[in-house]
């Protein structure tokens, strides 16, 4: 990534829509000495997102935008990110698709985590589809965001084995545990650390 960590940490915004367990793991990671990032902002399209509690708990600024008028919300967001000097974005269970224009403004500086072994199973309901196809393995992927859904350059992946009686719930749980480990590792990799 064309970003130098220098002495100070890179100011990051995390975008969420739900539980925010990846946000929590990223916050914990960001507080370690080895982390090149510091989480300075949380964005949600959902005011009911449970993950917003982590913003409160860790005293991180937050913004909730409903994205009903995407253009307007993204313009406001770009302004907020700019005045807060945010240099990088981590999508973590964020359920809205960002526009080409928005992605261009943060080119190469938006990361996402997806609960499948991309390029397989892009989009929603990954675990159901994986189980329906009797896959032997699934996993999670951290990748750069480009204008095509779940299609940007892959940074890191973690594979998990699917057991005989695996359900959507058990698989999601198992993969989520790996997501929490993979996202920080992917960030270290992006910064060649
Ligand atoms: C994760 O499985 C992530 O990969 C997917 O949505 C889920 C979000 O979980 N995109 P959380 O909100 O981080 O707990």
Boltz pocket constraint, residues with backbone or C-beta under 6 A from the ligand:
constraints:
  - pocket:
      binder: B
      contacts: [[A, 16], [A, 17], [A, 18], [A, 19], [A, 20], [A, 21], [A, 22], [A, 23], [A, 51], [A, 92], [A, 93], [A, 94], [A, 113], [A, 114], [A, 115], [A, 172], [A, 176], [A, 179]]
      max_distance: 6.0
